[in-house]
Amino acid sequence: MKKRNVLIGALAGLAVGAILGVLFAPAKGSETRRKISDKGNEFAESLKNRFDGFIDDIANVNEPSNENINSKPSS
């Protein structure tokens, strides 16, 4: 349990550090906001692609069972 807490704390610290680094970087506010927006859009697109892949995997797993349900017994 302690290792997990340390890992969570380290990841949270890394995220906060990255955000603060971007916010205090010597760039115009509009440029910083654009960078943050671009990264957010990239993250959202990546998440969408992963979710679509997950749905495709589930559909492929269920496909053989659907074929068995729809097939007619031979007489």
PDB file as gemmi writes it, atoms N, CA and C in Angstrom:
CRYST1    1.000    1.000    1.000  90.00  90.00  90.00 P 1                      
ATOM      1  N   MET A   1       0.820  -1.188   0.000  1.00  0.00           N  
ATOM      2  CA  MET A   1       0.000   0.000   0.000  1.00  0.00           C  
ATOM      3  C   MET A   1       0.867   1.256   0.000  1.00  0.00           C  
ATOM      4  N   LYS A   2       1.982   1.243   0.717  1.00  0.00           N  
ATOM      5  CA  LYS A   2       2.842   2.413   0.789  1.00  0.00           C  
ATOM      6  C   LYS A   2       3.468   2.728  -0.563  1.00  0.00           C  
ATOM      7  N   LYS A   3       3.855   1.685  -1.309  1.00  0.00           N  
ATOM      8  CA  LYS A   3       4.455   1.903  -2.623  1.00  0.00           C  
ATOM      9  C   LYS A   3       3.459   2.591  -3.550  1.00  0.00           C  
ATOM     10  N   ARG A   4       2.211   2.190  -3.457  1.00  0.00           N  
ATOM     11  CA  ARG A   4       1.172   2.780  -4.303  1.00  0.00           C  
ATOM     12  C   ARG A   4       0.987   4.265  -3.961  1.00  0.00           C  
ATOM     13  N   ASN A   5       0.977   4.580  -2.667  1.00  0.00           N  
ATOM     14  CA  ASN A   5       0.827   5.974  -2.243  1.00  0.00           C  
ATOM     15  C   ASN A   5       2.007   6.828  -2.703  1.00  0.00           C  
ATOM     16  N   VAL A   6       3.201   6.263  -2.642  1.00  0.00           N  
ATOM     17  CA  VAL A   6       4.388   6.990  -3.086  1.00  0.00           C  
ATOM     18  C   VAL A   6       4.301   7.243  -4.587  1.00  0.00           C  
ATOM     19  N   LEU A   7       3.856   6.243  -5.353  1.00  0.00           N  
ATOM     20  CA  LEU A   7       3.726   6.385  -6.799  1.00  0.00           C  
ATOM     21  C   LEU A   7       2.685   7.449  -7.150  1.00  0.00           C  
ATOM     22  N   ILE A   8       1.559   7.415  -6.463  1.00  0.00           N  
ATOM     23  CA  ILE A   8       0.512   8.412  -6.703  1.00  0.00           C  
ATOM     24  C   ILE A   8       1.017   9.816  -6.368  1.00  0.00           C  
ATOM     25  N   GLY A   9       1.718   9.937  -5.259  1.00  0.00           N  
ATOM     26  CA  GLY A   9       2.270  11.228  -4.869  1.00  0.00           C  
ATOM     27  C   GLY A   9       3.300  11.739  -5.870  1.00  0.00           C  
ATOM     28  N   ALA A  10       4.149  10.830  -6.359  1.00  0.00           N  
ATOM     29  CA  ALA A  10       5.160  11.227  -7.336  1.00  0.00           C  
ATOM     30  C   ALA A  10       4.510  11.682  -8.640  1.00  0.00           C  
ATOM     31  N   LEU A  11       3.497  10.962  -9.094  1.00  0.00           N  
ATOM     32  CA  LEU A  11       2.812  11.345 -10.330  1.00  0.00           C  
ATOM     33  C   LEU A  11       2.071  12.672 -10.174  1.00  0.00           C  
ATOM     34  N   ALA A  12       1.456  12.867  -9.025  1.00  0.00           N  
ATOM     35  CA  ALA A  12       0.761  14.134  -8.774  1.00  0.00           C  
ATOM     36  C   ALA A  12       1.768  15.289  -8.740  1.00  0.00           C  
ATOM     37  N   GLY A  13       2.900  15.083  -8.105  1.00  0.00           N  
ATOM     38  CA  GLY A  13       3.936  16.110  -8.058  1.00  0.00           C  
ATOM     39  C   GLY A  13       4.478  16.423  -9.442  1.00  0.00           C  
ATOM     40  N   LEU A  14       4.634  15.409 -10.252  1.00  0.00           N  
ATOM     41  CA  LEU A  14       5.107  15.604 -11.617  1.00  0.00           C  
ATOM     42  C   LEU A  14       4.108  16.422 -12.425  1.00  0.00           C  
ATOM     43  N   ALA A  15       2.827  16.109 -12.285  1.00  0.00           N  
ATOM     44  CA  ALA A  15       1.784  16.845 -13.011  1.00  0.00           C  
ATOM     45  C   ALA A  15       1.740  18.304 -12.567  1.00  0.00           C  
ATOM     46  N   VAL A  16       1.799  18.533 -11.267  1.00  0.00           N  
ATOM     47  CA  VAL A  16       1.772  19.904 -10.750  1.00  0.00           C  
ATOM     48  C   VAL A  16       3.007  20.666 -11.217  1.00  0.00           C  
ATOM     49  N   GLY A  17       4.149  20.025 -11.195  1.00  0.00           N  
ATOM     50  CA  GLY A  17       5.374  20.670 -11.653  1.00  0.00           C  
ATOM     51  C   GLY A  17       5.312  21.040 -13.126  1.00  0.00           C  
ATOM     52  N   ALA A  18       4.765  20.153 -13.937  1.00  0.00           N  
ATOM     53  CA  ALA A  18       4.647  20.438 -15.368  1.00  0.00           C  
ATOM     54  C   ALA A  18       3.709  21.616 -15.615  1.00  0.00           C  
ATOM     55  N   ILE A  19       2.599  21.636 -14.900  1.00  0.00           N  
ATOM     56  CA  ILE A  19       1.640  22.739 -15.062  1.00  0.00           C  
ATOM     57  C   ILE A  19       2.273  24.060 -14.624  1.00  0.00           C  
ATOM     58  N   LEU A  20       2.934  24.053 -13.491  1.00  0.00           N  
ATOM     59  CA  LEU A  20       3.575  25.289 -13.013  1.00  0.00           C  
ATOM     60  C   LEU A  20       4.692  25.740 -13.949  1.00  0.00           C  
ATOM     61  N   GLY A  21       5.408  24.778 -14.513  1.00  0.00           N  
ATOM     62  CA  GLY A  21       6.457  25.119 -15.462  1.00  0.00           C  
ATOM     63  C   GLY A  21       5.913  25.821 -16.685  1.00  0.00           C  
ATOM     64  N   VAL A  22       4.788  25.350 -17.181  1.00  0.00           N  
ATOM     65  CA  VAL A  22       4.161  25.989 -18.341  1.00  0.00           C  
ATOM     66  C   VAL A  22       3.627  27.365 -17.966  1.00  0.00           C  
ATOM     67  N   LEU A  23       2.996  27.466 -16.813  1.00  0.00           N  
ATOM     68  CA  LEU A  23       2.398  28.735 -16.412  1.00  0.00           C  
ATOM     69  C   LEU A  23       3.429  29.829 -16.138  1.00  0.00           C  
ATOM     70  N   PHE A  24       4.603  29.455 -15.638  1.00  0.00           N  
ATOM     71  CA  PHE A  24       5.622  30.445 -15.320  1.00  0.00           C  
ATOM     72  C   PHE A  24       6.687  30.568 -16.404  1.00  0.00           C  
ATOM     73  N   ALA A  25       6.494  29.905 -17.517  1.00  0.00           N  
ATOM     74  CA  ALA A  25       7.445  30.005 -18.627  1.00  0.00           C  
ATOM     75  C   ALA A  25       7.399  31.415 -19.212  1.00  0.00           C  
ATOM     76  N   PRO A  26       8.508  31.871 -19.756  1.00  0.00           N  
ATOM     77  CA  PRO A  26       8.541  33.236 -20.304  1.00  0.00           C  
ATOM     78  C   PRO A  26       7.873  33.325 -21.681  1.00  0.00           C  
ATOM     79  N   ALA A  27       6.586  33.114 -21.711  1.00  0.00           N  
ATOM     80  CA  ALA A  27       5.826  33.224 -22.955  1.00  0.00           C  
ATOM     81  C   ALA A  27       4.621  34.116 -22.696  1.00  0.00           C  
ATOM     82  N   LYS A  28       4.075  34.658 -23.770  1.00  0.00           N  
ATOM     83  CA  LYS A  28       2.881  35.474 -23.627  1.00  0.00           C  
ATOM     84  C   LYS A  28       1.735  34.611 -23.115  1.00  0.00           C  
ATOM     85  N   GLY A  29       0.794  35.230 -22.421  1.00  0.00           N  
ATOM     86  CA  GLY A  29      -0.345  34.497 -21.882  1.00  0.00           C  
ATOM     87  C   GLY A  29      -1.145  33.791 -22.956  1.00  0.00           C  
ATOM     88  N   SER A  30      -1.318  34.445 -24.102  1.00  0.00           N  
ATOM     89  CA  SER A  30      -2.084  33.821 -25.187  1.00  0.00           C  
ATOM     90  C   SER A  30      -1.370  32.585 -25.710  1.00  0.00           C  
ATOM     91  N   GLU A  31      -0.046  32.642 -25.783  1.00  0.00           N  
ATOM     92  CA  GLU A  31       0.737  31.488 -26.250  1.00  0.00           C  
ATOM     93  C   GLU A  31       0.631  30.334 -25.245  1.00  0.00           C  
ATOM     94  N   THR A  32       0.716  30.648 -23.967  1.00  0.00           N  
ATOM     95  CA  THR A  32       0.603  29.623 -22.931  1.00  0.00           C  
ATOM     96  C   THR A  32      -0.776  28.979 -22.954  1.00  0.00           C  
ATOM     97  N   ARG A  33      -1.816  29.790 -23.081  1.00  0.00           N  
ATOM     98  CA  ARG A  33      -3.178  29.242 -23.149  1.00  0.00           C  
ATOM     99  C   ARG A  33      -3.350  28.352 -24.377  1.00  0.00           C  
ATOM    100  N   ARG A  34      -2.740  28.745 -25.491  1.00  0.00           N  
ATOM    101  CA  ARG A  34      -2.832  27.935 -26.710  1.00  0.00           C  
ATOM    102  C   ARG A  34      -2.141  26.592 -26.505  1.00  0.00           C  
ATOM    103  N   LYS A  35      -0.964  26.611 -25.858  1.00  0.00           N  
ATOM    104  CA  LYS A  35      -0.235  25.369 -25.594  1.00  0.00           C  
ATOM    105  C   LYS A  35      -1.045  24.443 -24.693  1.00  0.00           C  
ATOM    106  N   ILE A  36      -1.631  25.006 -23.646  1.00  0.00           N  
ATOM    107  CA  ILE A  36      -2.445  24.204 -22.730  1.00  0.00           C  
ATOM    108  C   ILE A  36      -3.643  23.627 -23.472  1.00  0.00           C  
ATOM    109  N   SER A  37      -4.278  24.427 -24.302  1.00  0.00           N  
ATOM    110  CA  SER A  37      -5.429  23.972 -25.074  1.00  0.00           C  
ATOM    111  C   SER A  37      -5.031  22.860 -26.040  1.00  0.00           C  
ATOM    112  N   ASP A  38      -3.898  23.038 -26.724  1.00  0.00           N  
ATOM    113  CA  ASP A  38      -3.430  22.016 -27.668  1.00  0.00           C  
ATOM    114  C   ASP A  38      -3.160  20.693 -26.956  1.00  0.00           C  
ATOM    115  N   LYS A  39      -2.502  20.761 -25.807  1.00  0.00           N  
ATOM    116  CA  LYS A  39      -2.213  19.534 -25.049  1.00  0.00           C  
ATOM    117  C   LYS A  39      -3.504  18.877 -24.578  1.00  0.00           C  
ATOM    118  N   GLY A  40      -4.472  19.674 -24.153  1.00  0.00           N  
ATOM    119  CA  GLY A  40      -5.760  19.126 -23.736  1.00  0.00           C  
ATOM    120  C   GLY A  40      -6.470  18.437 -24.893  1.00  0.00           C  
ATOM    121  N   ASN A  41      -6.415  19.054 -26.070  1.00  0.00           N  
ATOM    122  CA  ASN A  41      -7.037  18.444 -27.247  1.00  0.00           C  
ATOM    123  C   ASN A  41      -6.335  17.151 -27.642  1.00  0.00           C  
ATOM    124  N   GLU A  42      -4.997  17.137 -27.558  1.00  0.00           N  
ATOM    125  CA  GLU A  42      -4.246  15.919 -27.862  1.00  0.00           C  
ATOM    126  C   GLU A  42      -4.625  14.805 -26.887  1.00  0.00           C  
ATOM    127  N   PHE A  43      -4.730  15.145 -25.612  1.00  0.00           N  
ATOM    128  CA  PHE A  43      -5.101  14.159 -24.603  1.00  0.00           C  
ATOM    129  C   PHE A  43      -6.507  13.621 -24.858  1.00  0.00           C  
ATOM    130  N   ALA A  44      -7.446  14.509 -25.186  1.00  0.00           N  
ATOM    131  CA  ALA A  44      -8.820  14.094 -25.451  1.00  0.00           C  
ATOM    132  C   ALA A  44      -8.876  13.178 -26.671  1.00  0.00           C  
ATOM    133  N   GLU A  45      -8.131  13.503 -27.708  1.00  0.00           N  
ATOM    134  CA  GLU A  45      -8.118  12.666 -28.920  1.00  0.00           C  
ATOM    135  C   GLU A  45      -7.512  11.296 -28.617  1.00  0.00           C  
ATOM    136  N   SER A  46      -6.433  11.283 -27.836  1.00  0.00           N  
ATOM    137  CA  SER A  46      -5.808  10.014 -27.448  1.00  0.00           C  
ATOM    138  C   SER A  46      -6.772   9.159 -26.636  1.00  0.00           C  
ATOM    139  N   LEU A  47      -7.469   9.785 -25.710  1.00  0.00           N  
ATOM    140  CA  LEU A  47      -8.439   9.071 -24.886  1.00  0.00           C  
ATOM    141  C   LEU A  47      -9.568   8.515 -25.738  1.00  0.00           C  
ATOM    142  N   LYS A  48     -10.042   9.297 -26.708  1.00  0.00           N  
ATOM    143  CA  LYS A  48     -11.102   8.852 -27.613  1.00  0.00           C  
ATOM    144  C   LYS A  48     -10.639   7.654 -28.435  1.00  0.00           C  
ATOM    145  N   ASN A  49      -9.405   7.702 -28.945  1.00  0.00           N  
ATOM    146  CA  ASN A  49      -8.875   6.596 -29.735  1.00  0.00           C  
ATOM    147  C   ASN A  49      -8.752   5.328 -28.899  1.00  0.00           C  
ATOM    148  N   ARG A  50      -8.309   5.470 -27.673  1.00  0.00           N  
ATOM    149  CA  ARG A  50      -8.199   4.301 -26.788  1.00  0.00           C  
ATOM    150  C   ARG A  50      -9.578   3.718 -26.480  1.00  0.00           C  
ATOM    151  N   PHE A  51     -10.551   4.584 -26.256  1.00  0.00           N  
ATOM    152  CA  PHE A  51     -11.904   4.126 -25.968  1.00  0.00           C  
ATOM    153  C   PHE A  51     -12.490   3.407 -27.183  1.00  0.00           C  
ATOM    154  N   ASP A  52     -12.277   3.973 -28.380  1.00  0.00           N  
ATOM    155  CA  ASP A  52     -12.765   3.323 -29.594  1.00  0.00           C  
ATOM    156  C   ASP A  52     -12.123   1.953 -29.781  1.00  0.00           C  
ATOM    157  N   GLY A  53     -10.820   1.858 -29.508  1.00  0.00           N  
ATOM    158  CA  GLY A  53     -10.138   0.575 -29.593  1.00  0.00           C  
ATOM    159  C   GLY A  53     -10.694  -0.421 -28.587  1.00  0.00           C  
ATOM    160  N   PHE A  54     -11.002   0.047 -27.399  1.00  0.00           N  
ATOM    161  CA  PHE A  54     -11.586  -0.813 -26.363  1.00  0.00           C  
ATOM    162  C   PHE A  54     -12.942  -1.338 -26.814  1.00  0.00           C  
ATOM    163  N   ILE A  55     -13.772  -0.460 -27.391  1.00  0.00           N  
ATOM    164  CA  ILE A  55     -15.090  -0.872 -27.883  1.00  0.00           C  
ATOM    165  C   ILE A  55     -14.934  -1.887 -29.009  1.00  0.00           C  
ATOM    166  N   ASP A  56     -13.981  -1.661 -29.912  1.00  0.00           N  
ATOM    167  CA  ASP A  56     -13.742  -2.612 -31.000  1.00  0.00           C  
ATOM    168  C   ASP A  56     -13.319  -3.973 -30.454  1.00  0.00           C  
ATOM    169  N   ASP A  57     -12.458  -3.967 -29.438  1.00  0.00           N  
ATOM    170  CA  ASP A  57     -12.021  -5.227 -28.828  1.00  0.00           C  
ATOM    171  C   ASP A  57     -13.204  -5.976 -28.217  1.00  0.00           C  
ATOM    172  N   ILE A  58     -14.091  -5.256 -27.552  1.00  0.00           N  
ATOM    173  CA  ILE A  58     -15.264  -5.893 -26.956  1.00  0.00           C  
ATOM    174  C   ILE A  58     -16.160  -6.458 -28.044  1.00  0.00           C  
ATOM    175  N   ALA A  59     -16.335  -5.709 -29.121  1.00  0.00           N  
ATOM    176  CA  ALA A  59     -17.176  -6.181 -30.225  1.00  0.00           C  
ATOM    177  C   ALA A  59     -16.586  -7.442 -30.852  1.00  0.00           C  
ATOM    178  N   ASN A  60     -15.264  -7.494 -30.982  1.00  0.00           N  
ATOM    179  CA  ASN A  60     -14.617  -8.671 -31.562  1.00  0.00           C  
ATOM    180  C   ASN A  60     -14.725  -9.883 -30.653  1.00  0.00           C  
ATOM    181  N   VAL A  61     -14.714  -9.676 -29.364  1.00  0.00           N  
ATOM    182  CA  VAL A  61     -14.846 -10.788 -28.420  1.00  0.00           C  
ATOM    183  C   VAL A  61     -16.257 -11.349 -28.463  1.00  0.00           C  
ATOM    184  N   ASN A  62     -17.247 -10.477 -28.578  1.00  0.00           N  
ATOM    185  CA  ASN A  62     -18.639 -10.911 -28.579  1.00  0.00           C  
ATOM    186  C   ASN A  62     -19.109 -11.410 -29.941  1.00  0.00           C  
ATOM    187  N   GLU A  63     -18.398 -11.150 -30.999  1.00  0.00           N  
ATOM    188  CA  GLU A  63     -18.821 -11.531 -32.343  1.00  0.00           C  
ATOM    189  C   GLU A  63     -19.037 -13.030 -32.510  1.00  0.00           C  
ATOM    190  N   PRO A  64     -18.114 -13.899 -32.080  1.00  0.00           N  
ATOM    191  CA  PRO A  64     -18.366 -15.333 -32.249  1.00  0.00           C  
ATOM    192  C   PRO A  64     -19.622 -15.818 -31.506  1.00  0.00           C  
ATOM    193  N   SER A  65     -19.894 -15.279 -30.330  1.00  0.00           N  
ATOM    194  CA  SER A  65     -21.078 -15.718 -29.594  1.00  0.00           C  
ATOM    195  C   SER A  65     -22.341 -15.244 -30.298  1.00  0.00           C  
ATOM    196  N   ASN A  66     -22.325 -14.095 -30.944  1.00  0.00           N  
ATOM    197  CA  ASN A  66     -23.474 -13.634 -31.700  1.00  0.00           C  
ATOM    198  C   ASN A  66     -23.735 -14.523 -32.900  1.00  0.00           C  
ATOM    199  N   GLU A  67     -22.684 -15.026 -33.534  1.00  0.00           N  
ATOM    200  CA  GLU A  67     -22.850 -15.931 -34.671  1.00  0.00           C  
ATOM    201  C   GLU A  67     -23.512 -17.223 -34.220  1.00  0.00           C  
ATOM    202  N   ASN A  68     -23.149 -17.720 -33.046  1.00  0.00           N  
ATOM    203  CA  ASN A  68     -23.747 -18.949 -32.539  1.00  0.00           C  
ATOM    204  C   ASN A  68     -25.219 -18.758 -32.221  1.00  0.00           C  
ATOM    205  N   ILE A  69     -25.592 -17.610 -31.729  1.00  0.00           N  
ATOM    206  CA  ILE A  69     -26.988 -17.335 -31.395  1.00  0.00           C  
ATOM    207  C   ILE A  69     -27.832 -17.232 -32.646  1.00  0.00           C  
ATOM    208  N   ASN A  70     -27.282 -16.604 -33.699  1.00  0.00           N  
ATOM    209  CA  ASN A  70     -28.028 -16.374 -34.911  1.00  0.00           C  
ATOM    210  C   ASN A  70     -28.064 -17.563 -35.851  1.00  0.00           C  
ATOM    211  N   SER A  71     -27.212 -18.534 -35.652  1.00  0.00           N  
ATOM    212  CA  SER A  71     -27.177 -19.678 -36.567  1.00  0.00           C  
ATOM    213  C   SER A  71     -28.344 -20.602 -36.271  1.00  0.00           C  
ATOM    214  N   LYS A  72     -28.894 -21.181 -37.348  1.00  0.00           N  
ATOM    215  CA  LYS A  72     -30.018 -22.089 -37.222  1.00  0.00           C  
ATOM    216  C   LYS A  72     -29.484 -23.494 -37.028  1.00  0.00           C  
ATOM    217  N   PRO A  73     -30.131 -24.282 -36.202  1.00  0.00           N  
ATOM    218  CA  PRO A  73     -29.679 -25.668 -36.033  1.00  0.00           C  
ATOM    219  C   PRO A  73     -29.957 -26.448 -37.310  1.00  0.00           C  
ATOM    220  N   SER A  74     -29.025 -27.293 -37.688  1.00  0.00           N  
ATOM    221  CA  SER A  74     -29.211 -28.086 -38.898  1.00  0.00           C  
ATOM    222  C   SER A  74     -30.118 -29.274 -38.602  1.00  0.00           C  
ATOM    223  N   SER A  75     -30.982 -29.593 -39.567  1.00  0.00           N  
ATOM    224  CA  SER A  75     -31.938 -30.684 -39.376  1.00  0.00           C  
ATOM    225  C   SER A  75     -31.550 -31.885 -40.164  1.00  0.00           C  
TER     226      SER A  75                                                      
END                                                                             
